[in-house]
Amino acid sequence: MTDAQPIWTRPARGSRGPTPGHSRDEIVRAAIALADAQGLPAVSMRAVATALGTTGGSLYRYLSSRDDLLDLMTDHAVGELKPYPEPEGDWLDQMLRLALRQLDLHRRHRWLSDVAQRPSSVGPATLSWFDHCLGTLAPTGAPTTAKFEAIAVVTGTVILFSRDRDAAAASATPFTGLDPATYPHLTAALARPGPPPAGDLFERALRSVLTGLLERPGRSGFGESGEKLVAEAVHPPDR
């Protein structure tokens, strides 16, 4: 960030200079349209200004940097997750519905997986998403650290599956012409593949992971010592 004050707490435009001809929301929408069409690298202050028919310098009346723009774009996109699905079924069913909505969002805006790796300030729509997920996970009784891990794993799984642009190509095996003497186990496995697993892989993966993280305290080391282990895994202590 180039400004110590988060973009969310700053005025929508600067107080100096001529009256701006565009709103912050218009700028963000133009940037998202550019990212959707050409990818995140195409999003620059100058490119967005050109799309709006103005000069790059004029955007600095609203934003301090491209980082501000990316933060606003991310939170605007996350806002598309609303309205959240109505509560129905147990917490696991509800989390799966939220994850499917998140997957649809990432497939519409594939650049979201790129911005997920950068440090950023957290906007109101993102805070609302975390708050809703934590409310959904409340019945599990798992510690907060485990819940945050679960939300992070859901997002990571969403990003992985959103990058699958060609499902048919992804399902085709890349293993052809194997030498049984060199790869005996792989050759034997492909010769007897067995029936395909039932159900959607995305749903099966999330059900297994979320259940393992939140419903199996004996395997995860929950409790006071378990929470300490989780915290140290996320933020290793200085050695």
C-alpha positions in Angstrom: 0.0 0.0 0.0 1.2 3.5 -0.8 -1.2 5.1 1.7 -1.2 4.3 5.4 -4.9 4.8 5.6 -6.9 2.0 4.0 -8.9 2.9 0.9 -12.1 2.0 2.7 -11.7 4.9 5.2 -10.7 7.6 2.7 -13.0 10.0 1.0 -14.3 8.8 -2.4 -12.4 11.5 -4.2 -9.7 14.1 -3.4 -10.8 17.6 -2.3 -8.4 19.4 -4.7 -8.5 20.1 -8.4 -11.5 20.2 -10.7 -14.6 18.2 -10.0 -14.0 14.6 -11.2 -16.2 13.3 -14.0 -16.4 9.8 -12.7 -17.2 8.0 -9.5 -15.0 5.5 -7.7 -17.6 2.8 -8.5 -17.4 3.6 -12.2 -13.6 3.3 -12.1 -13.8 -0.1 -10.3 -16.4 -1.4 -12.8 -14.2 -0.4 -15.7 -11.2 -2.1 -14.2 -13.1 -5.3 -13.6 -14.3 -5.3 -17.2 -10.8 -4.9 -18.3 -9.5 -7.7 -16.1 -12.3 -10.0 -17.1 -11.5 -9.4 -20.8 -7.7 -9.3 -20.8 -6.5 -10.5 -17.4 -5.1 -8.7 -14.4 -1.8 -7.5 -16.1 -3.9 -5.4 -18.4 -5.2 -3.4 -15.5 -3.2 -0.2 -15.1 -4.3 3.3 -14.1 -3.7 4.5 -17.6 -5.6 1.6 -19.2 -8.6 2.1 -16.9 -8.5 5.9 -17.6 -8.5 5.2 -21.3 -11.5 2.9 -21.0 -13.3 5.8 -19.2 -12.2 8.4 -21.8 -10.1 10.3 -19.4 -6.4 10.7 -18.4 -4.4 8.5 -16.1 -3.6 11.3 -13.8 -7.3 12.1 -13.2 -7.7 8.7 -11.5 -5.4 9.9 -8.7 -8.1 12.2 -7.5 -9.9 9.0 -6.4 -7.0 6.5 -5.7 -3.5 6.7 -4.5 -2.2 3.7 -6.4 -2.9 0.6 -8.4 -2.9 -1.3 -5.1 -6.0 0.7 -4.1 -7.7 -0.2 -7.3 -7.0 -3.9 -6.9 -8.3 -3.8 -3.3 -11.5 -2.1 -4.5 -11.9 -4.6 -7.4 -11.5 -7.6 -5.1 -14.0 -6.4 -2.6 -16.5 -5.3 -5.3 -16.3 -8.8 -6.8 -16.7 -10.5 -3.4 -19.8 -8.4 -2.9 -21.3 -10.4 -5.8 -21.6 -13.4 -3.5 -24.6 -11.7 -1.9 -27.3 -12.5 -1.2 -26.0 -15.5 0.6 -28.0 -18.7 0.3 -30.7 -19.2 2.9 -29.8 -21.6 5.7 -30.8 -25.1 4.8 -29.5 -28.4 6.0 -26.5 -28.8 8.4 -23.4 -26.6 8.5 -21.6 -28.8 5.9 -24.4 -28.5 3.3 -24.4 -24.7 3.9 -20.7 -24.4 3.4 -20.9 -26.4 0.2 -23.5 -24.0 -1.2 -21.3 -21.1 -0.3 -18.3 -22.7 -1.9 -20.2 -23.4 -5.1 -21.3 -19.7 -5.2 -17.6 -18.8 -4.6 -16.5 -21.1 -7.4 -19.0 -19.5 -9.8 -17.6 -16.1 -8.9 -14.0 -17.2 -9.5 -14.9 -18.6 -12.9 -16.6 -15.3 -13.9 -13.6 -13.3 -12.6 -10.5 -15.5 -13.2 -8.2 -12.7 -12.1 -9.4 -13.2 -8.5 -7.0 -16.1 -8.1 -4.1 -13.7 -9.0 -5.1 -11.0 -6.5 -5.5 -13.7 -3.8 -1.7 -14.0 -3.5 -1.0 -10.3 -2.8 -1.1 -8.6 0.5 -4.2 -6.3 0.7 -6.5 -4.5 3.0 -9.8 -6.2 3.8 -12.9 -4.4 2.6 -16.5 -4.5 3.9 -17.7 -7.2 1.5 -14.9 -9.5 2.4 -15.5 -8.9 6.1 -19.1 -9.7 5.5 -18.1 -13.0 3.8 -15.9 -14.1 6.6 -18.5 -13.2 9.2 -21.1 -15.2 7.3 -18.8 -18.2 7.0 -18.0 -18.1 10.7 -21.7 -18.0 11.5 -22.2 -21.0 9.3 -19.5 -22.9 11.1 -20.6 -21.9 14.6 -22.5 -25.3 15.2 -19.2 -27.2 14.8 -17.9 -26.1 18.1 -14.4 -26.1 16.6 -11.8 -23.5 17.7 -11.6 -20.2 15.8 -8.2 -21.2 14.4 -9.7 -24.3 12.8 -12.6 -22.3 11.4 -10.3 -19.8 9.7 -8.2 -22.7 8.4 -11.4 -24.3 7.0 -12.4 -21.0 5.2 -8.9 -20.7 3.8 -9.0 -24.3 2.5 -12.4 -23.7 0.9 -11.0 -20.7 -0.9 -7.9 -22.5 -2.0 -10.0 -25.4 -3.4 -12.2 -22.9 -5.2 -9.1 -21.3 -6.8 -7.8 -24.7 -7.9 -11.1 -25.8 -9.5 -11.7 -22.4 -11.1 -8.5 -22.8 -13.1 -9.9 -25.9 -14.8 -10.8 -24.2 -18.1 -11.4 -27.5 -20.0 -13.1 -30.2 -18.0 -12.9 -32.7 -20.8 -9.2 -32.2 -21.3 -8.6 -32.4 -17.5 -10.4 -35.7 -17.2 -8.4 -37.3 -20.0 -5.4 -39.3 -18.7 -2.0 -38.0 -19.8 -0.4 -41.4 -19.2 0.0 -43.2 -22.6 2.6 -45.6 -23.9 4.0 -46.5 -20.4 6.7 -49.2 -20.0 5.4 -51.7 -17.5 8.9 -52.6 -16.4 9.7 -48.9 -15.5 6.3 -47.9 -14.1 4.8 -51.2 -12.8 2.4 -49.7 -10.3 1.1 -47.0 -12.6 0.6 -49.4 -15.4 -1.3 -51.9 -13.2 -3.5 -49.1 -11.8 -4.4 -47.9 -15.3 -5.1 -51.4 -16.4 -7.7 -51.8 -13.6 -9.2 -48.4 -13.0 -12.4 -49.6 -11.5 -15.7 -47.6 -11.5 -15.5 -43.8 -11.4 -16.2 -42.3 -7.9 -19.7 -41.2 -7.3 -20.6 -37.6 -7.1 -18.8 -34.4 -8.0 -15.1 -34.2 -7.2 -15.3 -30.6 -5.9 -18.1 -31.5 -3.4 -16.4 -34.8 -2.4 -13.1 -33.0 -1.7 -14.7 -30.2 0.4 -16.9 -32.6 2.4 -13.8 -34.7 3.2 -11.6 -31.8 4.1 -14.1 -29.8 6.1 -15.2 -32.8 8.0 -11.6 -33.7 8.8 -10.7 -30.2 9.9 -13.8 -29.5 12.0 -15.3 -32.7 13.2 -12.4 -35.0 14.2 -10.8 -33.4 17.3 -8.9 -36.6 18.0 -7.0 -36.4 14.8 -6.5 -32.6 14.8 -5.2 -32.0 18.3 -7.9 -29.5 19.2 -8.1 -28.1 22.7 -5.7 -25.6 24.2 -2.5 -27.5 23.1 -4.0 -28.1 19.7 -4.9 -24.5 19.1 -1.3 -23.6 20.0 0.0 -26.1 17.4 -2.3 -24.6 14.7 -1.3 -21.1 15.6 2.4 -22.0 15.3 1.8 -23.7 12.0 0.3 -20.6 10.6 2.7 -18.2 12.3 5.9 -20.1 13.2 7.6 -18.7 16.3 11.0 -17.0 15.9 13.8 -19.5 16.3 
